[in-house]
Structure formats: C-alpha cells, structure tokens
Amino acid sequence: MRLPANLKLFYGGKWHDPHGGYAPTLNPATNQPLADAPLADAKDVDDCAQAARKASCGWRSVTPETRCEALRKIAQIIRANIPALALLDSANNGNPVSFIARNLEYAVGLIEYFATLALEVKASSYPSGANLLRFSLREPYGVCARLVAYNHPALFLAAKLAPALAAGNCVVMKAPDQAPLSSLLLVELIQEVLPAGVLSLLTGNRDCGDALTRHPNVSMVTLIGGAATGRAIMRTAADGLKRVLLELGGKNALVVYPSADLNAAANAAVSGMSFGWAGQSCGSTSRLFLHEDIHDEVLEKVLEGAARFIPGIPTQPETNMGALITQSHLNRVLGYVESGKKQGASLVLGGSRPQQEDLKHGNFLAPTVFSGVTADMTIAREEIFGPVLSVIRWSHEEQMIESVNAVEYGLTTALFTGDTAQALRAAARIEAGCIGINSMAFHSLGSPFGGYKHSGIGREECLEELLEFTQLKTYAVELGK
C-alpha cells in the first residue's frame, strides 16, 4: 500500500506543515492508525484562500482549451493510478477495494466529461435594434470551496474538482477528516498539472470547514454530507451571501407493485441498499415498500440476496462488504437496530457484529433487515447511513405515496411495476429529485443528480453543475448611428 509522501496541506503550489497540528487517521477494519493526518486551522485556511485568490485572475484568463487539456491530463494520471488510490482509500475508509476501483473509473469519466464541457460555457445575445448590442457572458466566481464526505473520498475529490476548474475557478478541496489519505495521494499525483494556487487541498475537522465557509476570499461553498452539516453551512454562508451547492442525505424508497418482475425488484432492493458499502451511501434505498400481495415472496428473495454480502477485510479483492467508518458510527447504527426492536419491528436478518477473529476489532455489521416496519418508526424516518433495510407492507397506493413522501428527504425513489403509466402517475406525485422506473440507474454522465427537500440544493454530474460555478454578466454596447 502506498501512503502519500506529503502528509501536509497543499496550497500555492507547495506542501505546508499545518498550524493546526496532526491527528491519527484509522483503518476502520482494525481501528489501528494508518498515519497522522494534518489538521488545518483558521490560519491555514487564510493562507490557502489568499494563495487561491492570487491565482484566480490568471486561471480565469486562460483559454477553455487550456483548461480542457489540464483536466484530461488529470484524468489520465488518475486512471493510471487507480489500483494505488483504491487500495489506500479502502484501507482508510473501509469500503471494498474492488468497489472503489469501479467508482474511480466513473470519476475519471466525469473529469473527461467536464473537460469537454469547458468549451460549452455559453451565454446569449438579445435583440436590441440596429444601434445597440446586448449580450451576456458567463464568468467564474473566483475561489470555490468543495467539502466532500468520507464514504467515497477519492471519487468525490477527483470528480468534484472538475466542474469548478472547467468553469475557470480556483478550487479548495476539503478532504473528510475521517479518511483523508487518498485525497492527499491523489493531489500528490496531479500537483504538477495546474498552475500554483489553482488547486488546493486542506484536511481537518469541522473547524476547517467553518473557516472556509466564512472566509471572504471564498465566493462559493459546496458540500457532500449530512443535512445537519448542510444547514450549518447555509447559516454561515448567509453572512457572506455566498452561493451554496449541497448534496445531502436520503431516506430513499423502493416501491414494488404486484405486477412487477419480482426477481428484478428483489435484486434491485438488495443492490440499491448498498450493503457492499455497509449502507454508507446517500442513495441507499433503505425503505422497501412491498405490496401485500407479493410481500412474502419478495421479502424471501431479498433476504437470500442480502445474505450473500459478507463482511470482510476491505483491501482483499474478494470482499463484497466493508466496514463502517468509525467505532462511534457503528455504535450509532447499532442504536438504530435496538430502536427498531423496541418499536415493534421484526429483525429477520443480521443486526449483529461478525465474530471472526480477523474482524472482531473492526467496525463491521452484518446486513440487517427489519420487516413489519411502519412509517412512523424511527428506522423508517431517519437516515441511518448503515446496512439497515426497513421493509414496509402496503395495500393502498394513496397511503403508500403519502408514506414515501412523509420523510424530510427527497433524493431518490425507485418504482417497480409492469404498468409504466401507473409508475409515471405515481412518480409525478413523489417528492424526489431522481426517479427510477424498473431501474436503479441514478448516476450517468450528463444526467442531473440531486434531491428535493433536505436532500440538497442544486444538481451535479451534469451541465447544470458546471453552470452553478458561473455567474452572468450582461453587456449593452452602443454602436452609434
């Protein structure tokens, strides 16, 4: 396993010792330290933001072709180093190494996609008569901060730097404090591609994120994280009237109608729950609504599929289910398991930690399924961010749709039915940003991803994300008679 050579902060084209000191970062499979990671404090943030601000005038002035070329070079370097990045990411965040490698292939595709879109940052002209020319141009904001989550650190860092840079902004990436190592290695690999100050990397806790959000040189702040953190960032950003782009949590539903292909629906319910990631995905379909006519049959298939996910050492290629990020998060998820039992749900699979000798010190939890869940139970309302699936029986569509919409989130919903018209009518009434009909394909290049309600603000992985990093300037030019 290749550790980063520079356990420091990167800004102004150089690596810097942190003023905030260091803290150990752990391997979730063993809870043993991997390295001491730097902690950025307000002084580090200020130095970084000033360096980025200094570089912003030069970067916004280069041609779109130059930005395109730089992003393609970054994509090429990442693709060549996927094995090393995936192995380090797996050791530091507990996800299976084979899953992370596939994620990084998608991240490379996103970088190349936004590299192409760098040539498409267009605006408009407006009819004004013979003697007046009106038109608008899209310009970058200057310095943008992007705060990413621990569940896919390398993917998020690679994919999220691209649209900001393509639009002509300098970007400060803030790695997750729980799993920062792959971000440090990734920036180490690509540091020579961009001019000094255009790309920065800070690692640290919420104090670092708060200082970034408050800094006057930072014009836009984005987050991939929980709803509580999103609200905190919005409150802080409001003082500076900064733009925000938030991709937050989900309590996503998968609904199965009696007319559905039941095998396909059961397979989707298992894959959509993201058991391989130990349920640590904002897109996990953690609420499974089964019509009473097919409830028992589909539940049996789901239990068979979920049982095939077996916790194991994440860095081993054959492992198909990893660990939760920290011991405290494992305890939080176990608390939800106890809540489900106390509130009357039936634990029909899992709910316990594996007992193998090589796993007993890690943050592992077996795939967990509750049946007999009602929409008012805590496990059906709150985002658990763990491998816990709640199965809800339904009989009347009207009541089912009300239950799907009853949570504060609205990221994704999947509907499995043999009647497409029925699905489209239901989808029109569901409060979610992404709807799958007999499909779980929520992520694809160019397709907007984002949510309603507390699941976020804005859309990502598409042209709209690129345009979020621009602002319009309108010109009126008198041509004379």
C-alpha positions as CSV (number, residue, x, y, z in Angstrom):
1,M,0.0,0.0,0.0
2,R,1.3,3.4,-1.0
3,L,1.0,6.1,1.6
4,P,1.2,9.8,0.5
5,A,4.8,11.1,0.7
6,N,3.4,14.5,1.9
7,L,1.3,14.4,5.0
8,K,0.8,18.1,4.8
9,L,-1.6,20.8,3.4
10,F,-1.3,21.7,-0.3
11,Y,-1.8,25.3,-1.5
12,G,0.0,27.9,-3.5
13,G,1.6,25.0,-5.4
14,K,3.5,23.8,-2.3
15,W,3.1,21.5,0.6
16,H,2.8,23.2,4.0
17,D,3.0,22.0,7.6
18,P,-0.3,22.6,9.3
19,H,-0.7,25.2,12.0
20,G,-3.4,23.0,13.5
21,G,-1.2,20.0,14.1
22,Y,-1.9,16.4,13.4
23,A,-4.4,13.7,14.3
24,P,-4.3,9.9,13.7
25,T,-6.4,8.5,10.9
26,L,-7.5,4.9,11.4
27,N,-8.2,1.8,9.4
28,P,-11.9,1.0,10.0
29,A,-11.3,-2.7,9.6
30,T,-8.9,-2.8,12.5
31,N,-9.2,0.6,14.3
32,Q,-5.4,0.8,14.1
33,P,-3.7,4.0,13.0
34,L,-2.5,4.3,9.4
35,A,-0.8,7.7,9.6
36,D,-1.1,11.1,11.3
37,A,-3.1,13.4,9.1
38,P,-2.7,17.2,9.1
39,L,-5.4,19.4,10.6
40,A,-5.9,22.8,9.1
41,D,-6.9,25.7,11.4
42,A,-8.1,29.2,10.6
43,K,-4.6,30.4,9.9
44,D,-4.0,27.6,7.3
45,V,-7.4,28.4,5.7
46,D,-6.5,32.1,5.5
47,D,-3.1,31.3,3.9
48,C,-4.7,28.9,1.5
49,A,-7.6,31.2,0.5
50,Q,-5.2,34.1,-0.2
51,A,-3.0,31.9,-2.4
52,A,-6.1,30.7,-4.3
53,R,-7.3,34.3,-4.7
54,K,-3.9,35.4,-6.1
55,A,-4.1,32.6,-8.7
56,S,-7.7,33.2,-9.7
57,C,-7.1,36.1,-12.1
58,G,-4.6,34.0,-14.1
59,W,-6.7,30.9,-14.3
60,R,-9.9,32.6,-15.4
61,S,-8.0,34.2,-18.2
62,V,-6.6,31.0,-19.8
63,T,-8.4,29.6,-22.8
64,P,-11.1,26.9,-22.4
65,E,-8.9,24.7,-24.4
66,T,-6.1,25.0,-21.8
67,R,-8.5,24.1,-19.0
68,C,-9.8,21.2,-21.1
69,E,-6.2,19.9,-21.7
70,A,-5.4,20.1,-18.0
71,L,-8.4,18.2,-16.9
72,R,-7.7,15.5,-19.5
73,K,-4.2,15.2,-18.1
74,I,-5.6,14.8,-14.6
75,A,-8.0,12.1,-15.8
76,Q,-5.1,10.3,-17.5
77,I,-3.0,10.3,-14.3
78,I,-5.8,9.1,-12.1
79,R,-6.7,6.3,-14.5
80,A,-3.1,5.1,-14.4
81,N,-3.1,5.1,-10.6
82,I,-6.5,3.6,-9.8
83,P,-5.0,0.5,-8.1
84,A,-2.9,2.5,-5.7
85,L,-5.7,5.0,-4.9
86,A,-8.3,2.4,-4.5
87,L,-6.2,0.3,-2.1
88,L,-5.3,3.3,0.1
89,D,-8.9,4.5,0.0
90,S,-10.1,1.0,1.1
91,A,-7.7,0.9,4.0
92,N,-8.7,4.3,5.2
93,N,-12.5,4.3,4.7
94,G,-13.4,0.6,5.0
95,N,-15.1,0.1,1.6
96,P,-14.2,-2.9,-0.6
97,V,-11.2,-2.2,-2.8
98,S,-12.9,-3.6,-5.9
99,F,-15.9,-1.4,-5.5
100,I,-13.7,1.7,-5.1
101,A,-11.8,0.9,-8.2
102,R,-15.0,0.9,-10.2
103,N,-16.0,4.2,-8.6
104,L,-12.8,5.8,-9.7
105,E,-13.3,4.7,-13.3
106,Y,-16.6,6.6,-13.1
107,A,-14.8,9.6,-11.6
108,V,-12.3,9.6,-14.5
109,G,-15.3,9.7,-16.9
110,L,-16.7,12.7,-15.1
111,I,-13.5,14.6,-15.3
112,E,-13.3,13.9,-19.0
113,Y,-17.0,14.9,-19.4
114,F,-16.4,18.3,-17.7
115,A,-13.2,18.7,-19.7
116,T,-15.3,18.7,-22.8
117,L,-17.9,21.0,-21.2
118,A,-15.2,23.6,-20.6
119,L,-15.8,24.5,-24.2
120,E,-19.6,24.9,-23.7
121,V,-19.8,27.7,-21.1
122,K,-22.0,29.8,-23.2
123,A,-24.4,32.6,-22.7
124,S,-26.7,34.6,-25.0
125,S,-27.3,37.7,-27.2
126,Y,-30.5,39.6,-27.1
127,P,-32.4,41.5,-29.9
128,S,-31.9,45.3,-29.3
129,G,-32.3,47.0,-32.6
130,A,-29.7,48.2,-35.1
131,N,-27.7,50.5,-32.9
132,L,-27.4,48.6,-29.6
133,L,-25.8,45.3,-29.0
134,R,-26.8,43.3,-25.9
135,F,-25.2,40.1,-24.8
136,S,-24.2,38.2,-21.7
137,L,-21.1,36.2,-20.7
138,R,-20.6,33.6,-18.0
139,E,-17.7,34.3,-15.7
140,P,-16.2,32.2,-12.8
141,Y,-16.8,33.2,-9.2
142,G,-13.1,33.1,-8.3
143,V,-12.4,30.8,-5.4
144,C,-14.8,27.9,-4.6
145,A,-14.5,25.5,-1.6
146,R,-15.8,21.9,-2.0
147,L,-16.2,19.9,1.1
148,V,-16.6,16.1,0.5
149,A,-17.7,13.1,2.5
150,Y,-15.9,10.1,3.9
151,N,-17.9,7.4,2.1
152,H,-16.2,7.9,-1.3
153,P,-13.2,10.2,-0.7
154,A,-11.1,9.5,-3.8
155,L,-14.2,9.5,-6.1
156,F,-15.5,12.8,-4.7
157,L,-12.2,14.6,-4.7
158,A,-11.5,13.6,-8.3
159,A,-15.0,14.3,-9.7
160,K,-15.7,17.5,-7.8
161,L,-12.6,19.4,-8.7
162,A,-13.5,19.1,-12.4
163,P,-16.6,21.4,-12.9
164,A,-15.2,24.2,-10.8
165,L,-11.9,24.2,-12.7
166,A,-13.6,23.8,-16.1
167,A,-15.6,27.0,-15.4
168,G,-12.4,28.9,-14.6
169,N,-12.5,28.9,-10.8
170,C,-9.7,28.1,-8.4
171,V,-10.9,25.3,-6.1
172,V,-10.1,24.5,-2.5
173,M,-10.9,20.8,-1.8
174,K,-11.5,19.9,1.8
175,A,-11.0,16.2,2.4
176,P,-13.0,14.3,5.0
177,D,-11.2,14.2,8.4
178,Q,-12.1,10.5,8.9
179,A,-10.4,9.3,5.7
180,P,-8.1,11.9,4.1
181,L,-5.2,9.8,2.8
182,S,-6.4,9.0,-0.7
183,S,-7.1,12.7,-1.2
184,L,-3.5,13.5,-0.2
185,L,-2.2,10.9,-2.6
186,L,-4.4,12.0,-5.4
187,V,-3.3,15.6,-5.2
188,E,0.3,14.5,-4.9
189,L,-0.1,12.7,-8.2
190,I,-1.6,15.6,-10.1
191,Q,0.1,18.6,-8.4
192,E,2.2,19.5,-11.4
193,V,-0.6,19.7,-13.9
194,L,-2.1,23.0,-12.8
195,P,-0.6,26.5,-12.1
196,A,0.2,27.2,-8.4
197,G,-2.8,28.1,-6.3
198,V,-5.4,26.8,-8.8
199,L,-6.0,23.6,-6.8
200,S,-5.6,23.4,-3.1
201,L,-6.2,20.6,-0.6
202,L,-7.0,21.1,3.1
203,T,-7.6,18.3,5.6
204,G,-9.2,18.9,9.0
205,N,-12.3,18.8,11.1
206,R,-15.4,21.0,11.1
207,D,-13.4,24.0,12.3
208,C,-11.6,23.9,9.0
209,G,-14.9,23.7,7.1
210,D,-16.3,26.5,9.1
211,A,-13.3,28.8,8.5
212,L,-13.5,28.0,4.7
213,T,-17.2,28.9,4.7
214,R,-16.6,32.2,6.5
215,H,-13.5,33.3,4.6
216,P,-14.1,36.5,2.5
217,N,-12.0,35.2,-0.4
218,V,-14.2,32.1,-0.8
219,S,-17.2,33.0,-3.0
220,M,-19.0,29.6,-3.2
221,V,-19.2,26.7,-0.9
222,T,-20.4,23.2,-1.7
223,L,-20.9,20.1,0.4
224,I,-21.4,16.4,0.1
225,G,-22.6,15.4,3.6
226,G,-25.4,15.2,6.0
227,A,-28.4,17.5,6.3
228,A,-27.3,18.9,9.6
229,T,-24.0,20.0,8.2
230,G,-25.7,21.4,5.2
231,R,-27.9,23.6,7.3
232,A,-24.9,24.8,9.3
233,I,-23.0,25.7,6.1
234,M,-26.1,27.6,4.8
235,R,-26.3,29.6,8.1
236,T,-22.6,30.5,7.9
237,A,-22.6,31.2,4.2
238,A,-25.6,33.5,4.6
239,D,-23.4,36.1,6.4
240,G,-21.3,36.5,3.3
241,L,-24.3,35.9,0.9
242,K,-22.2,33.1,-0.6
243,R,-23.6,30.7,-3.2
244,V,-24.0,27.1,-2.0
245,L,-24.4,23.7,-3.7
246,L,-25.5,20.9,-1.3
247,E,-25.7,17.2,-2.0
248,L,-27.1,15.9,1.3
249,G,-28.7,12.8,2.7
250,G,-31.5,10.5,1.7
251,K,-34.1,8.1,3.2
252,N,-34.9,6.6,-0.2
253,A,-37.8,4.4,-1.1
254,L,-38.1,1.4,-3.4
255,V,-41.7,0.5,-4.2
256,V,-42.8,-2.9,-5.6
257,Y,-46.2,-3.3,-7.2
258,P,-47.9,-6.7,-7.7
259,S,-47.3,-6.5,-11.5
260,A,-43.6,-6.1,-11.2
261,D,-40.9,-8.5,-12.2
262,L,-40.3,-9.8,-8.7
263,N,-36.8,-11.2,-9.3
264,A,-35.7,-7.9,-10.8
265,A,-37.3,-5.9,-8.0
266,A,-35.7,-8.1,-5.3
267,N,-32.3,-7.8,-6.9
268,A,-32.7,-4.0,-7.1
269,A,-33.7,-3.8,-3.5
270,V,-30.5,-5.6,-2.5
271,S,-28.2,-3.7,-4.7
272,G,-29.9,-0.4,-4.0
273,M,-29.4,-0.8,-0.3
274,S,-25.6,-0.5,-0.9
275,F,-24.8,-3.4,1.5
276,G,-21.4,-3.5,-0.1
277,W,-20.7,0.0,1.2
278,A,-22.1,-1.0,4.6
279,G,-25.1,1.1,3.7
280,Q,-23.0,4.3,3.8
281,S,-24.5,5.9,0.7
282,C,-26.8,8.8,0.4
283,G,-28.6,6.9,-2.4
284,S,-29.3,3.8,-0.4
285,T,-32.9,2.6,-0.8
286,S,-33.3,1.9,2.9
287,R,-37.1,1.8,2.8
288,L,-38.6,-1.1,0.8
289,F,-42.4,-0.8,0.2
290,L,-43.8,-4.2,-0.7
291,H,-47.4,-4.6,-1.8
292,E,-49.2,-7.1,0.5
293,D,-50.0,-9.5,-2.4
294,I,-46.3,-10.1,-3.1
295,H,-44.8,-9.1,0.2
296,D,-43.7,-12.5,1.5
297,E,-42.3,-13.7,-1.9
298,V,-40.2,-10.6,-2.5
299,L,-39.0,-10.5,1.2
300,E,-37.7,-14.1,0.9
301,K,-35.8,-13.2,-2.2
302,V,-34.4,-10.1,-0.6
303,L,-33.2,-12.0,2.4
304,E,-31.4,-14.5,0.2
305,G,-29.7,-11.7,-1.7
306,A,-28.7,-9.7,1.3
307,A,-27.2,-12.8,3.0
308,R,-24.7,-13.0,0.1
309,F,-23.0,-9.9,1.4
310,I,-20.4,-11.0,3.9
311,P,-18.3,-8.5,5.9
312,G,-14.6,-9.0,5.2
313,I,-11.2,-7.2,5.1
314,P,-11.9,-4.3,2.7
315,T,-8.5,-4.4,1.0
316,Q,-8.9,-8.0,-0.1
317,P,-10.2,-8.3,-3.7
318,E,-12.8,-10.9,-2.9
319,T,-14.5,-8.9,-0.2
320,N,-18.0,-7.7,-1.1
321,M,-19.0,-5.8,2.1
322,G,-16.8,-3.4,4.1
323,A,-16.8,-1.7,7.4
324,L,-18.5,1.3,8.9
325,I,-16.2,4.4,9.1
326,T,-15.7,4.7,12.9
327,Q,-16.5,2.9,16.1
328,S,-18.8,5.7,17.2
329,H,-20.7,5.5,13.9
330,L,-21.0,1.7,14.4
331,N,-22.5,2.3,17.8
332,R,-24.9,4.8,16.3
333,V,-26.1,2.3,13.8
334,L,-26.5,-0.4,16.5
335,G,-28.6,2.1,18.4
336,Y,-31.0,2.2,15.5
337,V,-31.1,-1.6,15.4
338,E,-32.2,-1.5,19.1
339,S,-34.7,1.2,18.3
340,G,-36.3,-1.0,15.6
341,K,-36.6,-3.9,18.1
342,K,-38.1,-1.7,20.8
343,Q,-40.6,-0.1,18.5
344,G,-42.0,-3.5,17.3
345,A,-40.3,-4.2,14.0
346,S,-39.2,-7.8,13.4
347,L,-35.4,-8.4,13.0
348,V,-35.4,-11.0,10.2
349,L,-31.7,-10.8,9.2
350,G,-28.4,-9.7,10.8
351,G,-28.3,-7.0,13.4
352,S,-25.1,-8.3,15.0
353,R,-21.4,-7.9,14.5
354,P,-19.4,-10.8,12.9
355,Q,-17.4,-12.9,15.3
356,Q,-14.4,-13.9,13.1
357,E,-11.1,-13.3,14.8
358,D,-9.8,-11.1,12.0
359,L,-12.9,-8.9,12.1
360,K,-13.7,-8.5,15.8
361,H,-11.7,-5.3,16.2
362,G,-13.2,-3.6,13.2
363,N,-16.4,-1.6,12.7
364,F,-18.3,-4.4,10.9
365,L,-22.0,-5.1,11.0
366,A,-23.8,-7.9,9.1
367,P,-26.5,-7.0,6.6
368,T,-29.6,-6.1,8.6
369,V,-33.3,-6.4,7.6
370,F,-36.4,-5.5,9.5
371,S,-39.9,-6.5,8.5
372,G,-43.2,-5.3,10.0
373,V,-41.9,-1.7,9.9
374,T,-44.4,1.1,10.0
375,A,-43.9,4.5,8.5
376,D,-43.8,6.2,11.9
377,M,-40.9,4.1,13.3
378,T,-37.6,5.8,13.8
379,I,-35.8,3.4,11.5
380,A,-38.3,4.3,8.7
381,R,-37.9,8.1,9.2
382,E,-34.2,8.9,9.9
383,E,-31.2,8.3,7.7
384,I,-29.2,5.6,9.4
385,F,-26.3,5.5,7.0
386,G,-25.7,1.9,7.8
387,P,-26.7,-1.6,6.4
388,V,-30.2,-1.5,7.8
389,L,-33.2,-2.1,5.5
390,S,-36.7,-1.4,6.6
391,V,-39.5,-3.4,4.9
392,I,-42.9,-1.8,4.9
393,R,-46.1,-3.6,3.8
394,W,-48.6,-1.6,1.8
395,S,-52.0,-2.1,0.2
396,H,-53.4,1.2,-0.9
397,E,-51.4,3.4,-3.3
398,E,-52.6,6.7,-1.9
399,Q,-51.4,5.8,1.6
400,M,-48.2,4.4,0.2
401,I,-47.3,7.6,-1.6
402,E,-48.1,9.6,1.5
403,S,-45.7,7.4,3.4
404,V,-42.9,7.7,0.8
405,N,-43.2,11.5,1.0
406,A,-43.5,11.6,4.8
407,V,-39.8,11.9,5.5
408,E,-37.7,15.1,5.3
409,Y,-35.5,13.8,2.5
410,G,-36.2,13.5,-1.2
411,L,-33.2,12.2,-3.1
412,T,-34.2,9.1,-5.0
413,T,-37.2,6.8,-5.4
414,A,-37.5,3.6,-7.5
415,L,-40.8,2.1,-8.7
416,F,-41.0,-1.5,-9.9
417,T,-44.2,-2.3,-11.8
418,G,-45.4,-3.9,-15.0
419,D,-47.6,-0.8,-15.7
420,T,-45.4,2.1,-16.9
421,A,-48.4,4.5,-17.0
422,Q,-49.1,3.6,-13.4
423,A,-45.5,4.3,-12.5
424,L,-45.4,7.7,-14.3
425,R,-48.6,8.8,-12.5
426,A,-47.1,7.8,-9.1
427,A,-43.7,9.4,-10.0
428,A,-45.4,12.7,-10.7
429,R,-46.6,12.8,-7.0
430,I,-43.4,11.7,-5.4
431,E,-41.1,14.3,-3.9
432,A,-37.7,13.2,-5.0
433,G,-35.1,14.5,-7.4
434,C,-34.3,11.2,-9.1
435,I,-36.9,8.6,-10.0
436,G,-36.2,5.1,-11.3
437,I,-38.9,3.1,-13.1
438,N,-37.8,-0.6,-13.1
439,S,-34.3,0.8,-12.9
440,M,-31.7,1.9,-10.4
441,A,-29.5,3.9,-12.9
442,F,-29.4,7.2,-11.0
443,H,-25.8,8.0,-11.9
444,S,-24.7,8.5,-15.5
445,L,-22.6,11.2,-17.3
446,G,-24.7,14.2,-18.0
447,S,-27.8,13.1,-16.0
448,P,-28.7,15.5,-13.2
449,F,-28.3,14.0,-9.7
450,G,-29.7,15.8,-6.7
451,G,-32.6,15.9,-4.4
452,Y,-35.7,17.7,-3.1
453,K,-36.3,19.0,0.4
454,H,-33.5,18.3,2.9
455,S,-31.6,16.2,0.3
456,G,-29.9,19.2,-1.1
457,I,-29.8,22.3,-3.3
458,G,-28.7,22.1,-7.0
459,R,-27.8,19.3,-9.3
460,E,-24.5,17.5,-10.0
461,E,-22.8,15.3,-12.7
462,C,-24.3,17.4,-15.5
463,L,-24.1,20.7,-17.4
464,E,-26.2,22.3,-14.6
465,E,-23.4,21.6,-12.1
466,L,-20.8,23.3,-14.4
467,L,-23.1,26.4,-14.8
468,E,-23.5,26.6,-11.0
469,F,-19.9,27.7,-10.9
470,T,-20.5,30.6,-13.2
471,Q,-22.3,34.0,-12.9
472,L,-23.8,36.0,-15.7
473,K,-22.6,39.4,-16.7
474,T,-24.7,41.4,-19.2
475,Y,-23.3,43.9,-21.6
476,A,-25.0,46.8,-23.5
477,V,-22.9,48.3,-26.3
478,E,-23.9,51.5,-28.1
479,L,-22.9,51.1,-31.8
480,G,-23.8,54.6,-32.9
481,K,-25.8,55.6,-35.9
